[in-house]
Amino acid sequence: MAATNGKVDVTKAIDCYRARKGRFDVVDVPDLRFLMVDGHGDPNTSAAFADALGALYPVAYTVKFASKRDLGRDYVVPPLEGLWWAEDMAAFTTGRDKTLWSWTMLIMVPEWVDDVMVEAAIAAVAAKKRPARIDDVRCEVLSEGTCVQTLHVGSFDDEAPVLATMHHDVIPSRGLRMAGTHHEIYFSDPRRTPAGKRRTILRQPVAPVAE
């Protein structure tokens, strides 16, 4: 695994965390474990969304520090990710009515971090800061398998044409159909990165049409 200043970057060793702008690749995504919090509503205005991040990040960093302290294994906290869906997926490509969106926000944990460490981290954060949604944090395996993905560079609100191309042109042209939840991986911190330069992997699990 690649290291940065002595810290392992777990995403560098996973092929599906690489994507290219303007190219739609079919990738095999391994089973991975994530800290997760669910919610619904516009991420720009929903208190539940802000509270989800307010619980996820303290747990993720508490796990990281425990790994370094107790196991001697330091790592870069992986990027924030999100699963997004709506009753009508056109809410993502036409109109972009974010009040209709449901989501699960994710931060990966390395394979050497066990459930005991995660549970201890959640308890430590709850005892110290008690974020509003700390009781909603869980750790689960996400199984996606075969996916189509691309790199989007730009504002989140400019994703719609890329997603429309992926959903209606690229996936059907390859004899595939959508078979899971839209997934985004955020390599840029929106608080520090201008909208036009944000780098986001857009991923869609798929299956053969015949299945």
N, C-alpha and C positions, 0 to 999 in steps of 0.2 A: 504494500500500500504506500502511496505517496505521502511524504511528510512535509509539513510546513513549519519551520522553526521548531523542529522536534515534535510537532503534533501531527498525528496521522490524520489525513483527509480521506475519510472512508469512501466518499463519492468518487474519488479519482480512480479507484479500483473497480468501479462498476460501469460497464460499457454504456448502459442505458442512461447514464447521467451526462452523456455527450450528445449534442445535436447540432445541426447546421441550419442557418437561416435559408429559407427558400427551398429546402430539401425535406421531403417527407420520407422518413426511414421506418422500416418494419423492424422492431427490436423485440428481443425476449427479455422480459423483466423478471428477475428472480424474486422469490418470496423475501420480503423485508419487514422488519419490525419497526413500528412507529409509536410515538406518543400521539394521542388523538383527542380532539374535542369536537363535538358536533354542534351545528347551529343552523339558523335560517335567517334570511333577510339580507339587505344591502350591506356589504362589508364596509362601505364608506360611512354609514350612519348607524349601524346596528350596535347597540351596547353589548349584545351577546358576542359579537365578533371581537371587539376590543377586549372583552373579558376573557375570551378564549385564548388570545395571545398572551394576555396577562397571567394566565395560569401555565400555558405551555412552556414559555421561555424560562421561567425560574426553575421548573422541573428539569428541563433539558440541561441547563447549566449546572444544576445540583448533581445530576447524574454524571456529567463530564468531570466535575471536580472529585467526585467519589471514585471514579475510574482511575484518575491520576493518583489520588491519595492512597487508595486501597489496593489497586492492581498494578500501579506503575505504568498505566497505559493512558497517555494523554491524547486527545483528538480534537479536531475542529468540529464544533457543533454544526451539523449539516444544515442546509438551507431550509427555510420554511416551505412547505408544500400544501396543496389544497385539492380536495376532491369536490367537484361542483356538479349539481344536478337540479332539475326542475321537472314538474309534471310534463311540461312541453319544452323540449330541448331547444325549440326556436327562441326561447327567452334569452339564449346566449348568442344567437346569430341575427335575430331580427328584433329590433326595439331595445334589446338589452335592459329589460325591466328587472333590475337587481333585487327588487322586493320579493320576487318570486323564487329567488335562488335558495337552495339548501346547500350546506357545505360541511365538510370535515377538514379541519386544519391538522397538519401533520408535521412532526419533526422526527427524523429517523434516529434510532439508537443502534450502536454497533452490535455485531453478533455476539461479542463477548460480554455484553451487559445483560445480566439475567433479571428475572422478574423481581427477585428479592431486592436488588439494588434500586429498581424503579420504584417499588412500593416504599422503600425507605426514603427515597428522594421526595416522593409525593407527601409523605408524612412530615418530613423536615420542612418543606415549604409551607405546608398547612399550619405547622406549629409556629413558624416564624412570621409569615406575612399574611396568611389566610386569604389568597386571591379569591375573588367572587366565585370563580368556576373551578376551583381546585378539585372539588369532589367529582367533577365531570371528566377529569383526565384519566385516560386508560392507556394501556399498552397492548397492541394487537399486531398480528401478522397481516400484511396486505398482500394478496395473491392476485397479480394482474396478468401474467403470462405474455402472450403476443400482443403488441401494441404498435400503433402508428404514432410517430411523434415528429415534431419540428421545433426549431428555435425561433421564437418571436422576439424581435428587438423593437421596443417602442412602448407606448402607453398600453395599459391594460384595456382601455376602451377601444383600441385599434385592433384587438384580436378578432373581432367578429368576421371580417372577410377571410382571415386565415382559417378560422374554424369552419366557415361555410365551405371553403375549398376542400378541407380535410374530410368533412362529413359527407358532402354531396358529390365530390369528384374523385378524390384520391382513394378513399376507402372502397367505394363500389367498383372503381376501375381495376382494383387488384383482387376482385372476387371475395371481398371481405364485407362484414357488417359490424356495426358498433355493438359491443357486447359487455360494456362495463361503464364505469363512471369517469367523466372527463376529469383529467388530472393535470395540475399545473405545478411546476417547480420554479421557485423564485430565487434566482441567483443574485438579484440586485435588491438592496434595501431601498424601498420607495421613499424613505425619509431623507436619504442622502443622494439618490440617483435621479437626475432629470428624467421626466417621463419618456422622452424620446430615446433614451439610452438603456432603459431597463431590459434585462435579458431573462426570458421566461421560456422554459420548455413546456410545450403544449402536447399532452399525451392522451391518446384514446385507446383503451383496450378494444380488441377486435377478435372476430372468429370467422372461419370460412362460411360463406353464404349457405352452403349445403348443410351445415350442422343445425 
